[in-house]
Amino acid sequence: MKISLSKIKIFIFSILFFIPEGMSTIGETNFITNALFLNNKIIHYIIKLLYWTRNIVGISTIVIYILYRLYNVSYHRSKLKKVEASDILILFGIWVIFVSDRNNVNVYSVFILLSNCIGFYLISRKELLRDSEEYTNILLFVLTILLTINLGLAIKYPNGITTGKDYLSTPYYFFGTKNQTTPILLLMSMLSFLKVKYTKNKAECLCENMIIILNTFIMKSGTGLVCILLNLILNIFFGKKRLGWYNINNKNISILKKIVCCVIILMIGIVFFDLQKKFSWLIIDILKKDVTLSGRTFLWKKGIYQFFQKPFCGYGYGHKIDLGLYGHNLIIELMVTTGILGVSIYFLFLAKAFAGPEIARRGVISVPLICAAIALIVGNISEAFIYNISQMAILCYMAYASIRIKKLEE
């Protein structure tokens, strides 16, 4: 692979925005450090430098994008009607900061978090529109390295590189707690399936997905296991035909869209109507969990009650529903923290992102994106990855990834 300035830039940005979450717990008093070799001042300084640089890049990217959009609105009024998914995401970020400030939440920390998420989304948007092949290759390369490191450390330190001092003794791996690593596992799998269609290197794709599967099993993530297996099964089943992954008019895409609708209905049924009791054989016998999903159903009921106490603005980012626990569901977490308006804006953003494969003029790779999206929806039933960088990447691919079909057919 020929090295160029653009590739170096993408590589650096990818490293910045995928700083392993588990590294932030090293040396902290609330955690027991197991990987002692990581607990030294040099590594601490490097991590802090990466965080500061990421913050600057994220904020700068958003400012430049907003100024660019304002310029277009001022001098090209015809573009005012063209609202992009990224515009709605920025609006959502402004609303989260507003409601958090109203609830006396530390706005600075919320601002930094949102700047990183939105900034990364905008960078991904730019690179996907410029050269999605190149961006996919480099991002997959970075994730392969990082998840290989995560796998090695998880094998050597089965209780995580650190262990929380909470009553669960939660293990924090290189990439954070086990279920919270689900989006990055899905992102790498999605990129691997995208890449194999133009490299034809199935062995490389198999190796990359083996790294993902091993990570999931070693970390013992129930949510991750369900999502990864679902993603793999869907990709294998719907990717059999020669151009089935690219042709947006293919019958496969219609079927996948119906699956998306069914999964969304499933999420609503589980959260609001205890539909998970119908799948007790899977939850109890196979996943070794209980039908309350480790107490999540009780959290959801309390979350719904709290939502009706403050339905418009919610309680702001970081609100804990009960016993220091957050919502553990995307819809509940949005309802409680951002209110009905926040839910509406975020789902408008999702709708705009999911419309991407249909409206892209140059043709798109559809199936791997939709398979990852389906698995991601399932993951958000028991977790809430609202501000997760990897989820942002998948949604950005949904909205903007496009590669010329003619080039792929060559």
N, C-alpha and C positions, 0 to 999 in steps of 0.2 A: 504494500500500500504506500503510495507516494505521499511524503509528508509535505504539507503546505501550511501557510499561515492560518487559513481558516480551520484546518483540522486541529492545529495546536490550540486555537482559541476555543473550539468546541470541547476538546479534551479537558482544558482547564476549567471551563464553566461547569462541565459535568462533574468533575471532582468537587468543585465548590458546593454545588447544590445537592450532592449525594454524600455529604460528610456523614459517616456512620453515627447514628443517634446514640448508640451505646458508649461511644468514646466520651460523650459529655458527662457520663457518670463516673468516670475514672477519677479516683482521688477525692470524691465528694463524701461528706460525713454521713449522708443518709444511705450510703451503699457500702457493701463489703467488697473490696477489690480482690478478685481472684487472680487475674492476669497481672501479677505484680510488675512484670517487665515493662508494662505500658505506663506505669505510674511513675513518671519522671518529669522533671521540669521542661526539658526540651520538647517532649511530646505535647505537654500542656500548652506551651507557647505556640507551637505549630497549629494546634487545634483552634486556639483563640484567634490566631492570625487568619486562619481559613474562615472562621465565623465572621470576623470583621469585614474581610474582603467580600464575602458573600452578601452581607448586608448592604455594602456600598454598591455592588453590582446590581442587586435587586432593586434598590431604591432608584438608582440612576436609570435603569431600564424603564421603569414605570414612568418617571418624569419625562424621558425622551418620547415615549409612546404617546403620552397624553398631549404633549406639545405638538407632536406630529398630527394627531387626530384633530386638535383644535385648529391647526393651520389648514387642514383639508376642509373642515367645516366652514372656515372663514372665507377661503378662496375658491372652493369647489362645492358649492351648496348641493349639488346633485348627490354627493357622497354622504350627506347627512342621513339619508334614508337607509344606508347600508350599515346596520348595527351588527357587529361581529360578536362572537362568543367572548372574546377577550374584553370587549367593552362592558358586557354584562358582568363579567367576573370582577372587574374593577369597581363597578357599582355595588356589587355584593360586599367587597372589601370595605368600602366607605361605610356601608350600613353596619357592618360588624363593629367597626371602630366607634361609630356613633352610639350604638346601643351599649357597648362596653363602657364607654365614657359615662353614659347616663346611669350605669350601675356601679360606678366608682371602681371599675377594674383598671389595672395598670395599663394604660393605653399604649405606652411605649413598647411593652413586650408584645402586645397584640399587633401593633403597627409593624414591628420587625418581622413577626411571623408571616403576616399577610404580604409584606414586601417581598419576602423570599419566595412564597408560593406564586404570587402573581408575576413577579419578575422572572422566575424560571419559566412560567407558562408563556410569557411574551418572547423570551429568548428561543424557546422551542418552536413557537409559531414562526418566527423569522427564519430559523434554520430549515424547518420543514418546507416552507414555501420556496426557499432558495435551492436546497438540494436534499431531499428527504432520504435518498440512498446513503449519502455520505453521513448524514446525522445519525441514521439508524446504525450504521457500521461502528461509528465511534462510541455512541452511547452503549451499544451492546458490549463492546470491548471493555469499557470502564466497568460496567455492571458485572461482567464475567470475572474480572480481577477482584472486585470488592466482595462478591459472593463466594468466591473461592477462598478468600481470606476468612470470611465469616464461617464457612464450613470447617476450615482447619481449626479455628479458635473454638468453635462449638464442640468439636470432637475432643479437643484437649481440655476444655473447660465446660463440662456438661451443665454446670450450674450458672453459666454465663460468665463473661469477663468480669462482671460485677453481679452482686446479689442484693436486692432491695431489703431493707430492714422492716418491711411491712409484714403483716401477719401471714401473707402468702409466700414470703421469701422469694419474691418474683425475680427470676433470672433475666439479666439484661445482656443480650448477645451483642456482637459487633454492630448489628443493625437494629438493636433495641429489643423490646419484648417480643415473644414469639409470634403472637397474632398480628402485631403491628408491622411485621415484615412481609405480610401477605401481598400488599400492592407492589413491592419491589420485585418479588418473585414472579408475579403476574406480568409485570412490565418486561422483565428479561425474557420470559417465555414468549410473549407477544412479538418482541423484536427478533427473537430467534426464528420464529415462523415466518416473519416478514422477509428476513434476509435469505432464507433457504430457497425462496421462490425465484430469486434472480442469481444466486450463486450455484444452485442445484447441489449444494454440499449437504447431504442428509446426515452424514456422519458427524459433521460439526454441530448441526442442529441437535442431534441425539445427545452428544456430550454436554452441550449447554443445558439441555433440559434435565439431564441426569444430575448436574450440579444443583439445579433447582429442587428436584425431588429429594435429593440427599439432605439439603438444607432443611426442607420441610419436615422430614422424618427425624433428623437429629434434634431439631428444636421442639419436636412434639407439638406442633401447632395444629389443632383440630380444624380451625377456620382455614388455615393455609392449605391443609391437605384436601379438604373438600373443594376449595376454589381451584387449586392447581390441577387436580384430577379432572374436574369439570372442564376446565380450559383445554387440557390435552385431548380429552375425548371429543369435544366439539371440533377442534382443529383437525384431528385425524379423520373424523367422519365427514365433515363438510369440505375438506381440502383434497378429496380424492381426484376430482376431475381436473383436467389440465389447466383450464383458465377459471376454475370455479372460485378461486380466491380473489379474482380481479374484476370479473364482469358484474357490474352493479345491477344488470338486468337478470342475472341468473336466479333460478328458482330457489337456490340455496339461501340467498339473501333474504328472500321473503319468509322462508321458514325461520331463519335466525331472528328476524324482527318479531315474529310471533313468540319466539322463546323469550325475547327481551320483555315483551308485555306480560307473559306468564310469570316470569321471575319477579317483576315489579308487583304484580298482584299477590304473589306468594309472600313477598316482604310485608305488604300491607296486612295480609291475612294473619301472619305470624305475630306482628307487633300489636295489632288491634283486636284480633279475634282468636288468639291462641291456636292457630292452625298447626303449629309444630307438634301438637299432641297426635296428629294423624301420622306423623313420621317417627313415632317412638321407637320403632324397630331399628331405624338408622341412628337416632340420637343415643339411645340407651345401649343397644346390642353391639353396634359397630364403633361408634365414636366414644362410647363409654362416658357419656354425659347424661344429665337429667333433663326432663322435659321443660324445666324452668330455664334451661340454657345457662346453668351456673348462676342462677338468681337474676338473670337479665329481665325476665318477664315481670318480676316485682319492681325493678327499676323503671321499666317502661310505664307501668301503671302509675307510679309516683310522678314520673315525668309528664304524663298526660294531665294529671291533676295540677301540677305546677304550671303547665302551659296555660290552662284556663284561668289561672290567677293573674298572669301577665301575658295575654295573648298577642298583643301588638308588638312590643319591643323585646320581650323575653328578659332573661337575667344577665345577658352579656357573656362574652367568651370566658371559658374556664369554669362556669358554674357547675357545682357538684350536686347531683340529685339526691344522693343519700350515702352516708358513711364514706365520704371522700371519693365516690365513684361517679364518673360521667355517664352519659346516656347509653353507651354501647349500642347505638343504632343511629344511622345517618339521619333518618326522619325525626326521631325523638330529640337527638342532639340539636338539630336545626330549630325545631319547635321551641325547645326550652331556652336556648341561648340567643336566638335571633328573632323569635316571634313569627307570626304569620307572614309578614312582609319579607323577612329574610328567607323563609322557606320558598316563597313565590319567586324571588329573584334567583335563588340558587337553582331551582328546578327550571326556570327559564334559560339559565346558562346551560344546564344539562341538555335541554331540548335543542338548543342551538348547536351544541357540540355534536349531539347524535345525528343531527341533520347533515353534518359535514359530508359523509360518504355519498349522499344523494345529490348534493348541489355542486360538488367539485367538478369543474369542467374538463379536467385533463384525465379523468378516470382515477380510481382509487383502489387500494388494496383493502377490501372490505371485510372478508371473513375473519382473519386473525384479530382485527380491531374489535369486531362485534363479539367474538368469543371471549376476549379479555374483558370487555364491558359487561357481559353476562356474568362472568365469574366475579367481577368486582361488585356487582349489585348484590350477589349472594354474600360476599364478604362483609358488605355494609349492613347486613341484617343483624349481625352480632357485634359488629364494631362500627366505628364512625371515622372514615378516612378523609374527612372533609378537607383538611389542610395538608394532606400527605403529598409530598413532591412526586412520588411515583404515580399516584392517582391523577395528579395534574398532568403528568406526561401522557398517560393513556388517553385522557380526555382531549388533550391537545392534538394527539394523533387522530382521534375521531373527528375533530373539527377541521384540521388543516393538512393531514398527510395526503399527498397525491404524487403518483409516479406515472409517467406516460405508459399506457398499455403497449403502444407500438414499441417502445424501448424494451419492455419486458418480453415481448414476443420474438425479438431478434435472437 
